[in-house]
Amino acid sequence: MVAEDELKKIESVMAEINRKLDALLDDRETLALMSVSERSLKSFFSEEPDLYSIEDVKVRY
C-alpha cells in the first residue's frame, strides 16, 4: 500500500509539473508571436505620421 500511495503522489506532482510547463510554453508562444508582430509592423508604423506630439501627451498638474 505504501508504494501505491507514493506512486499516486508522484503522479500528482508530475501532473502539476506538466500543467505548469504547458502554461509556460503558452506564454513563450504568445511572447514570440507578439515579437514577430511588433517587428513586422515596425516599418509600417514608422512611415505613419504621429497623431500627437510629446507635448500633447504630457499631463500637467
Order of alpha helices (4+ residues) and beta strands (2+ residues): alpha-alpha
